[in-house]
Amino acid sequence: MASSSPPPEQGPQPGPDPEDTPGLEPGGGVPPGETPPAEGGLSGLSHQEKGPNRPATYLTLVLLAILTAAIAGFIAGHTLGLF
């Protein structure tokens, strides 16, 4: 039975040679766009954002309902021959 670990006299295998690693610049740096960012820069809680103004929201809904009713009334009136 063969063992998958290296013999104890050799020790752990070293990592890849930096000279052979793709994407590295001289000196070991990584060019922009080669790796994704580690994580976002925001942490913790932020202030609560304000939503839309409530009266403006209700006014928009009321105006939309009136417009819809007017269009439906016009279509019904036109279909019935009222105008």
Beta strands, then each sheet from edge to edge (+ up, - down):
end
